[in-house]
Amino acid sequence: MDEVKIKAHNRDYYVYCSLEHESVFFNMLETKLKACVRGDHTLEAFFCFRQELTSSQMLKLLQCANEHGTLIKGLSLPLKPSAIRIIEEPLFSGQTYCFDEDVMIMGAVSADTFITCSEHMYVLGEVRGNIDLLHEDCKIYASRFTQANIRICDSPYQNVTSFAPAKIYYKDMLLQIKEYKEEKMWDKQLR
């Protein structure tokens, strides 16, 4: 699926891209860049892609950015498929974290922590912070959610509290939650 999302975060702009059909993607990118760049203003942005780019696609990206007054401050391409990234400490309040791969957090996510992730998240502790999952196929799993602000894809942030282990996912432009009660957990473990 072709996708272009432009998000502002701490005075920086991030352009999250998923390219499947080249012509559709670049038309979408041009439209969004035109909407963001007005007059003599220059948009300075980091570009994050979900897949590798060919040299011709890279050249086309540079040309498109140049034509539409956009300066590419950085480019993030996907890493080779690898194991999940494991963080063996809690994430603290007031900090901002960005992850481009599946991530497992072995501690809690404190309130006022801001996390942006383009893949799945697994939290073995409690989630209280602000989580922004960028794509509609992203999911977050946690032992517990307490007044966590969660957004996936283009849904609005939703305040989530669940005292049971749960999975939050995106469906029909809304967040859905599936809680795992003890009986169901045993069911799943026996099968």
C-alpha positions in Angstrom: 0.0 0.0 0.0 1.3 3.4 -0.9 1.4 5.8 2.0 2.8 9.3 2.8 2.4 10.8 6.3 4.0 14.0 7.3 4.2 14.6 11.1 5.7 17.4 13.1 7.5 16.6 16.3 9.6 19.0 18.4 10.0 21.4 15.5 11.1 18.7 13.2 9.1 17.2 10.3 9.1 13.5 9.6 7.8 12.0 6.3 6.8 8.4 6.8 6.6 6.6 3.4 5.5 3.2 2.1 6.1 2.7 -1.6 4.4 -0.1 -3.5 3.4 1.5 -6.9 5.9 4.2 -7.9 3.6 6.5 -9.9 0.9 6.5 -7.2 3.4 7.1 -4.4 5.2 10.0 -6.1 1.8 11.7 -7.0 0.8 11.4 -3.4 4.2 12.7 -2.2 4.0 15.7 -4.6 0.4 16.5 -3.4 1.4 16.4 0.3 4.6 18.4 -0.2 2.7 21.1 -2.1 0.3 21.4 0.8 3.1 21.8 3.3 5.3 24.2 1.4 3.7 27.6 0.8 5.5 30.6 -0.9 9.2 30.9 -0.2 9.1 28.6 2.8 11.4 25.5 2.7 10.3 22.3 4.4 13.2 20.5 6.2 12.2 16.9 6.8 13.5 13.5 7.7 12.3 10.7 5.4 11.6 7.2 6.7 10.8 4.4 4.3 9.4 1.0 5.1 11.3 -0.7 2.2 14.5 -0.4 0.2 14.7 2.1 -2.6 16.2 1.5 -6.0 18.7 4.0 -7.3 16.1 5.4 -9.8 13.5 5.7 -7.0 16.1 7.6 -4.8 16.9 9.9 -7.7 13.2 10.5 -8.3 12.7 11.3 -4.5 15.6 13.8 -4.6 14.1 15.5 -7.7 10.6 15.6 -6.2 11.9 17.1 -3.0 13.9 19.7 -4.9 11.0 20.7 -7.2 8.7 21.2 -4.2 11.0 23.2 -1.9 11.9 20.4 0.5 15.3 19.8 2.1 16.0 16.2 3.1 17.7 16.4 6.5 18.0 12.6 6.8 16.9 9.3 5.3 16.0 6.1 7.1 15.7 2.9 5.2 14.7 -0.4 6.7 17.2 -2.6 8.4 17.7 -6.1 7.2 15.3 -8.4 8.8 16.6 -9.2 12.2 15.5 -10.2 15.7 13.4 -8.0 17.8 15.1 -5.0 19.5 15.1 -5.6 23.3 15.3 -2.7 25.8 16.1 -4.0 29.3 15.2 -0.9 31.2 12.1 1.3 31.8 11.5 4.3 29.6 11.4 7.5 31.6 9.0 10.5 31.7 9.9 13.4 29.5 11.9 11.4 27.0 11.1 10.8 23.3 12.0 7.5 21.6 11.7 6.5 17.9 11.9 2.9 16.8 12.0 1.6 13.2 11.8 -2.1 14.1 9.8 -4.4 16.4 10.7 -3.5 20.0 10.3 -5.3 23.3 10.5 -3.2 26.4 11.4 -5.2 29.5 10.2 -2.4 31.9 7.4 0.1 32.2 6.6 3.1 30.0 6.2 6.1 32.3 3.6 8.8 31.9 4.8 11.7 29.7 7.1 9.4 27.7 6.6 9.8 23.9 7.2 6.8 21.7 6.9 6.7 17.9 7.2 3.2 16.3 6.8 1.9 12.8 6.5 -1.7 13.8 5.0 -3.8 16.6 5.6 -3.0 20.3 5.7 -5.5 23.2 5.8 -4.1 26.8 6.3 -6.6 29.7 5.5 -3.8 32.2 2.8 -1.2 32.5 2.2 1.4 29.7 1.3 4.9 30.9 2.9 7.0 28.2 2.0 8.3 24.7 2.4 5.8 21.9 2.2 6.6 18.2 2.2 3.6 15.9 2.6 4.8 12.4 1.0 2.1 10.2 -2.3 0.3 10.3 -0.8 -3.1 10.6 1.1 -2.1 13.8 0.0 -3.6 17.2 1.0 -3.0 20.8 0.9 -5.7 23.4 1.3 -4.9 27.1 0.8 -6.4 30.6 -1.3 -3.5 31.6 -2.4 -0.1 30.2 -3.1 2.8 32.7 -4.3 6.0 31.1 -2.0 5.4 28.1 -2.6 7.6 25.1 -2.4 5.4 22.0 -2.7 6.2 18.3 -2.3 3.9 15.4 -2.2 5.1 11.8 -4.7 7.9 11.3 -6.9 7.2 14.4 -7.1 10.0 17.0 -5.3 9.4 20.3 -7.4 7.4 22.7 -6.9 7.1 26.5 -6.7 3.4 27.3 -6.9 1.6 30.6 -6.8 -2.1 30.9 -5.8 -4.1 34.0 -5.4 -7.4 32.0 -2.8 -8.1 29.5 -4.0 -6.8 26.2 -3.4 -6.2 22.5 -4.4 -2.9 20.8 -4.7 -2.9 17.1 -6.3 -0.8 14.3 -9.5 -1.7 12.5 -11.9 0.4 10.5 -10.1 3.7 11.4 -10.6 2.9 15.2 -8.5 1.3 17.9 -9.6 -2.1 19.0 -8.6 -3.9 22.2 -8.4 -7.6 22.9 -7.9 -8.4 26.6 -6.4 -11.8 27.6 -8.2 -13.1 30.7 -6.7 -16.0 32.6 -9.0 -18.6 31.1 -8.2 -17.5 27.6 -4.5 -17.4 28.3 -4.6 -21.0 29.5 -6.7 -21.9 26.4 -4.1 -20.4 24.1 -1.2 -22.1 25.9 -2.7 -25.6 25.7 -3.3 -25.4 21.9 
